[in-house]
Amino acid sequence: MPPAYNHVVKHVAVLGAGIMGVSTALFLARGGARVTLVDAAPAICAGASRWNEGKIHLGHLYAADPSLRTAHRLLPGGLAFRPLIESLIVQRLTPAIATAGDLFLVHRRSVVDADAAHRYYEAVTRLAATHPAATHYLEPLRDARVERVEAGALDALANRDEIVAGFRVPERSVSTRWVADRLAAAVAAEPGIDVRLSTRVTGLTMGPAGFDGPLTIVTPDGADGPFDAVVNALWEGRVALDAAVGLAPPPAWSYRYRVAVFLDTTTPVTIPNVVIATGPFGDVKNYDGRSLYLSWYDTGLLAHGTGPSLPPVPPLDGAAAARLADDVIAHLGGLLHGVADLPSLTAARHVAGGWVVAAGHGALDDPASTLHRRDRIGLTRHGRYLSVDTGKYSVAPWLARAVADAIL
Ligand SMILES: Cc1cc2nc3c(=O)[nH]c(=O)nc-3n(C[C@H](O)[C@H](O)[C@H](O)COP(=O)(O)OP(=O)(O)OC[C@H]3O[C@@H](n4cnc5c(N)ncnc54)[C@H](O)[C@@H]3O)c2cc1C
């Protein structure tokens, strides 16, 4: 049993100002704690939490985990995302929600065949629709169903030499850039949070009571603390800090640096929200007709490694980013009608991304790869040191609530 805290106001260091750290800091500060929020980047939500596709997972993506363990793990966080984020940013999420649900298109080289994928999508949709929190999702799920796209409609959408089946599922996405701006504004408006940007955390020191006593963080500028509790929400830096305080890493671990194309159009386009399933393929998000996310897995995978340290990310100058964006659009354009027209309709485009950290190994074209699972995520606690593996953007506010409750 960790000792009870008997301070009136707790002073907590939250390390990492992505969606995980920011949500934790806001819950803690509003619960009466004093928070020091530290990040190596010069801005809040500058990495993966700003530059991702914003799928608010119900579990459909993990068809290669038919045990449904991943779906069970991700579902409560996905259902809680909207109410929790709305409470954090103190406004409705509606403007950020993609105007339509996802279409899962099964590639001929999918690691899960179309019939098995169909059964899996139906099982996940049933789980979501019958969950007590089903009404909290981005769209009401009570009557949600999976619809198989008829052959004629599929011909009109996709290259049928490559795409063997299509299913409409109720899963939706949000614009993570929109959310990141509102989270940064919420932090700026919160007097209980002291923000230290451009500050890299390199270690942690503790007194004779170890993790059960006060903790001090170490940065290149010196020591900062003592704190009543420290939350490690460093994502790509998390395992390294855990190791620095003597905690063993999990048995399998991998880092991937992935980028995608964030594109604004001059006129509204009707390209659907698509996931090419299941394997190293791509996605299209069309949030509001004019603001899109486009990814092609192999093109956007700039670095990968299995630890203990992060693999180097090659620099991406303007010309390399332009070539990468063209390549993503060419791959997706070969599969989805309408995508090849995007270059002539582009007002602005930006290539950006972040780290994907997963407690798994292998390659996405291997059905046995443990990257097809995301059930081993969440909070590990040692006294006053709490280390949290976010796992997915969509579960971050829900995990943050649990981290803050554990401290308060
Ligand atoms: C291309 C892409 C698409 C994705 N799509 C989805 C999706 O559709 N849905 C979904 O749910 N998830 C998705 N993800 C995963 C999702 O982005 C992450 O799970 C989530 O953003 C992690 O949030 P976080 O706050 O833990 O990490 P981050 O946002 O990365 O924040 C961690 C912060 O820690 C800081 N940091 C790291 N080390 C140190 C250190 N030593 N000292 C100080 N600061 C440090 C970093 O600067 C960073 O700001 C995607 C990821 C990528 C890259």
The ligand as a MOL file (V3000), in Angstrom:
LIG
                    3D

  0  0  0     0  0            999 V3000
M  V30 BEGIN CTAB
M  V30 COUNTS 53 58 0 0 0
M  V30 BEGIN ATOM
M  V30 1 C 0.7960 9.2710 -37.9380 0
M  V30 2 C 0.1000 8.8520 -36.6650 0
M  V30 3 C -1.2510 8.5210 -36.6960 0
M  V30 4 C -1.8910 8.1220 -35.5240 0
M  V30 5 N -3.2250 7.8920 -35.5630 0
M  V30 6 C -3.9010 7.6840 -34.4150 0
M  V30 7 C -5.3060 7.5830 -34.4290 0
M  V30 8 O -5.9410 7.7230 -35.4820 0
M  V30 9 N -5.9590 7.3700 -33.2410 0
M  V30 10 C -5.2840 7.1930 -32.0780 0
M  V30 11 O -5.9470 6.9710 -31.0630 0
M  V30 12 N -3.9280 7.3170 -32.0180 0
M  V30 13 C -3.2290 7.5600 -33.1600 0
M  V30 14 N -1.8680 7.7030 -33.1330 0
M  V30 15 C -1.1800 7.5440 -31.8330 0
M  V30 16 C -1.3090 8.8380 -31.0110 0
M  V30 17 O -0.8420 9.9260 -31.7450 0
M  V30 18 C -0.5330 8.7070 -29.7120 0
M  V30 19 O -0.9410 7.5370 -29.0270 0
M  V30 20 C -0.7850 9.8840 -28.7560 0
M  V30 21 O -0.7370 11.1160 -29.4280 0
M  V30 22 C 0.2630 9.8630 -27.6450 0
M  V30 23 O -0.0020 10.9520 -26.7950 0
M  V30 24 P 1.0420 11.3410 -25.6870 0
M  V30 25 O 0.5640 12.5570 -25.0100 0
M  V30 26 O 1.3370 10.1400 -24.8490 0
M  V30 27 O 2.3960 11.5920 -26.5300 0
M  V30 28 P 2.9350 12.9300 -27.2850 0
M  V30 29 O 1.8760 13.7080 -27.8850 0
M  V30 30 O 4.0520 12.4580 -28.1660 0
M  V30 31 O 3.5340 13.7540 -26.0740 0
M  V30 32 C 4.7120 13.3310 -25.4100 0
M  V30 33 C 5.5450 14.5700 -25.1510 0
M  V30 34 O 6.6820 14.2030 -24.3840 0
M  V30 35 C 7.7610 15.0240 -24.7790 0
M  V30 36 N 8.9960 14.3360 -24.3960 0
M  V30 37 C 9.4380 13.1240 -24.7540 0
M  V30 38 N 10.5960 12.8380 -24.0990 0
M  V30 39 C 10.8660 13.9030 -23.3020 0
M  V30 40 C 11.8850 14.1960 -22.3260 0
M  V30 41 N 12.8650 13.3220 -22.0450 0
M  V30 42 N 11.8130 15.3610 -21.6660 0
M  V30 43 C 10.8030 16.2550 -21.8880 0
M  V30 44 N 9.8200 16.0360 -22.8040 0
M  V30 45 C 9.8530 14.8740 -23.4890 0
M  V30 46 C 7.6060 15.1740 -26.2780 0
M  V30 47 O 8.2330 16.3890 -26.6980 0
M  V30 48 C 6.0860 15.2160 -26.4300 0
M  V30 49 O 5.5890 16.5200 -26.5290 0
M  V30 50 C -1.1820 8.0650 -34.2900 0
M  V30 51 C 0.1770 8.4180 -34.2620 0
M  V30 52 C 0.8160 8.8200 -35.4270 0
M  V30 53 C 2.2510 9.2260 -35.3570 0
M  V30 END ATOM
M  V30 BEGIN BOND
M  V30 1 1 1 2
M  V30 2 1 2 3
M  V30 3 2 2 52
M  V30 4 2 3 4
M  V30 5 1 4 5
M  V30 6 1 4 50
M  V30 7 2 5 6
M  V30 8 1 6 7
M  V30 9 1 6 13
M  V30 10 2 7 8
M  V30 11 1 7 9
M  V30 12 1 9 10
M  V30 13 2 10 11
M  V30 14 1 10 12
M  V30 15 2 12 13
M  V30 16 1 13 14
M  V30 17 1 14 15
M  V30 18 1 14 50
M  V30 19 1 15 16
M  V30 20 1 16 17
M  V30 21 1 16 18
M  V30 22 1 18 19
M  V30 23 1 18 20
M  V30 24 1 20 21
M  V30 25 1 20 22
M  V30 26 1 22 23
M  V30 27 1 23 24
M  V30 28 2 24 25
M  V30 29 1 24 26
M  V30 30 1 24 27
M  V30 31 1 27 28
M  V30 32 2 28 29
M  V30 33 1 28 30
M  V30 34 1 28 31
M  V30 35 1 31 32
M  V30 36 1 32 33
M  V30 37 1 33 34
M  V30 38 1 33 48
M  V30 39 1 34 35
M  V30 40 1 35 36
M  V30 41 1 35 46
M  V30 42 1 36 37
M  V30 43 1 36 45
M  V30 44 2 37 38
M  V30 45 1 38 39
M  V30 46 1 39 40
M  V30 47 2 39 45
M  V30 48 1 40 41
M  V30 49 2 40 42
M  V30 50 1 42 43
M  V30 51 2 43 44
M  V30 52 1 44 45
M  V30 53 1 46 47
M  V30 54 1 46 48
M  V30 55 1 48 49
M  V30 56 2 50 51
M  V30 57 1 51 52
M  V30 58 1 52 53
M  V30 END BOND
M  V30 END CTAB
M  END
